[in-house]
Amino acid sequence: MADTCLSTRFGADEPAYFRHSPVSGHFSHLLAALAAAIEAERDIENGLWSDPGFDHWLKEAELGWERATGRCRSVIDAPATRPSDVPLQRFARHLHWTLGCETAAELRTARQVVAGHPDLFSWYGNCPEALRVAQMLARGQQQFDEICNLDMLNPIDALATPEAFSGYEPFAA
């Protein structure tokens, strides 16, 4: 036999809850897709190409990034129905651009935009909508930092410039 008890405190505003807009719904799925893609990419970074499972991990990572960029496009293309959708779309647009970075300078610029303009990628307020959007943006920024630290955007070749080896004597055969 079960006893019943209230799970909501007395005087709480029951109808106040968060309801997803098309943009925030897609953004929520984007966060999940990014988490899966980051995990798959880390499997590759820590794996050996000679490992029998490497091909599977590589395929999983490639599909993960395809899903994540597709989710970015979904957020960008969804109609904004409330003001809190704007920073979500702005963040997705910037993330999509960052995933396409090909040089260390582009990646540095992408990081500087997020670090230098926190007001563009945040939302404030005390209502359930504002709190949830702020939470999604905070998680997105955590994942953005994780992505920027992945080897796929920071290849070892870019870190090891020829100027770094100028002190070595040439190898004579």
VOGU-3710 file (C-alpha; in Angstrom, 3 decimals, decimal comma):
1> madtclstrf> 0,000/0,000/0,000  1,395/3,385/-0,917  0,931/6,652/0,899  0,377/9,820/-1,068  2,285/12,995/-0,403  2,648/16,301/-2,197  5,833/16,786/-4,147  5,271/20,496/-4,708  5,564/22,950/-1,857  2,465/24,845/-0,790
11> gadepayfrh> 2,066/28,178/-2,546  4,122/27,114/-5,572  2,956/28,355/-8,943  1,920/25,088/-10,601  1,283/26,315/-14,148  4,761/27,884/-14,377  6,808/25,402/-16,367  9,065/25,419/-19,378  7,648/24,652/-22,781  10,012/24,235/-25,716
21> spvsghfshl> 9,807/26,460/-28,740  10,898/24,945/-32,078  14,331/26,535/-31,642  14,877/25,446/-28,030  13,673/21,929/-28,842  16,196/21,610/-31,666  18,887/23,173/-29,457  18,237/20,568/-26,767  18,748/17,823/-29,376  21,884/19,630/-30,561
31> laalaaaiea> 23,380/19,413/-27,067  22,765/15,660/-27,004  24,273/15,225/-30,486  27,351/17,243/-29,487  27,883/15,118/-26,386  27,806/11,939/-28,496  30,119/13,410/-31,157  32,632/14,637/-28,577  32,705/11,223/-26,911  33,200/9,465/-30,253
41> erdienglws> 35,990/11,881/-31,211  37,761/11,237/-27,918  37,650/7,500/-28,658  39,596/8,192/-31,843  42,073/10,510/-30,128  42,936/7,864/-27,557  42,820/4,887/-29,912  45,396/3,375/-32,199  44,747/3,179/-35,925  45,920/-0,449/-35,822
51> dpgfdhwlke> 43,193/-1,390/-33,323  40,524/-3,584/-34,972  37,775/-1,328/-33,606  39,291/1,899/-34,927  37,350/1,861/-38,201  34,101/1,534/-36,268  35,076/4,402/-33,934  36,053/6,565/-36,892  32,735/5,917/-38,645  30,848/6,620/-35,411
61> aelgweratg> 32,699/9,930/-34,964  32,048/10,995/-38,549  28,338/10,203/-38,214  28,259/12,024/-34,865  29,663/15,212/-36,389  27,239/14,915/-39,317  24,333/14,678/-36,863  25,672/17,616/-34,829  26,067/19,883/-37,862  22,621/18,823/-39,044
71> rcrsvidapa> 21,208/19,779/-35,641  22,997/23,139/-35,894  21,238/23,719/-39,210  17,902/22,738/-37,620  18,355/25,328/-34,876  19,402/28,004/-37,355  16,536/27,273/-39,765  13,768/26,950/-37,148  11,480/29,973/-36,774  12,249/32,095/-33,714
81> trpsdvplqr> 8,992/32,414/-31,783  10,255/34,225/-28,678  13,153/36,532/-27,772  15,069/33,802/-25,925  15,423/31,900/-29,215  17,807/34,531/-30,608  20,885/33,657/-28,469  20,257/29,940/-29,088  20,292/30,498/-32,842  23,282/32,818/-32,588
91> farhlhwtlg> 25,200/30,182/-30,630  24,273/27,421/-33,109  25,387/29,607/-36,035  28,715/30,323/-34,355  29,214/26,658/-33,434  28,489/25,625/-37,023  31,131/28,082/-38,233  33,600/26,852/-35,590  33,197/23,227/-36,655  34,289/24,323/-40,121
101> cetaaelrta> 37,486/26,028/-38,932  40,494/24,898/-40,913  43,299/26,979/-39,430  44,527/27,761/-35,950  43,817/31,460/-36,582  40,155/30,756/-37,380  39,811/28,653/-34,228  41,464/31,372/-32,155  38,999/33,914/-33,581  36,048/31,628/-32,805
111> rqvvaghpdl> 37,181/31,283/-29,186  37,741/35,036/-28,868  34,219/35,780/-30,089  32,683/33,590/-27,374  35,043/34,796/-24,645  34,853/38,458/-25,658  31,083/38,717/-26,062  29,385/36,687/-23,311  26,257/38,841/-23,632  25,660/37,494/-27,162
121> fswygncpea> 25,557/33,883/-25,969  23,623/34,157/-22,695  20,128/34,813/-21,373  18,981/36,195/-18,022  15,819/36,061/-15,965  14,037/34,180/-13,199  11,114/32,615/-15,031  11,270/28,911/-15,992  11,901/29,790/-19,645  14,838/32,095/-18,853
131> lrvaqmlarg> 16,391/29,616/-16,432  16,160/26,744/-18,905  17,537/28,782/-21,817  20,409/30,031/-19,614  21,134/26,439/-18,612  21,150/25,251/-22,241  23,484/28,074/-23,263  25,829/27,343/-20,346  25,991/23,665/-21,345  26,543/24,684/-24,957
141> qqqfdeicnl> 29,494/26,854/-23,942  31,004/23,970/-21,961  30,719/21,756/-25,010  32,116/24,539/-27,208  35,237/24,617/-25,006  35,516/20,819/-25,180  35,246/20,917/-28,985  37,892/23,631/-29,252  40,309/21,406/-27,298  39,833/18,356/-29,531
151> dmlnpidala> 42,710/17,232/-31,740  40,483/17,427/-34,840  40,581/21,234/-34,596  44,105/21,353/-33,129  46,240/19,051/-35,247  49,753/18,416/-34,035  51,100/19,880/-37,302  49,589/23,268/-36,433  51,203/23,216/-32,998  54,601/22,215/-34,336
161> tpeafsgyep> 55,598/25,074/-36,614  58,928/25,036/-38,472  60,069/28,003/-36,360  59,854/25,801/-33,277  62,555/23,534/-34,724  64,978/26,229/-35,861  67,440/25,408/-33,065  68,023/21,850/-34,318  70,911/20,971/-36,571  69,991/19,390/-39,899
171> faa> 70,237/15,617/-40,052  72,994/14,438/-42,327  72,681/10,968/-43,830
//
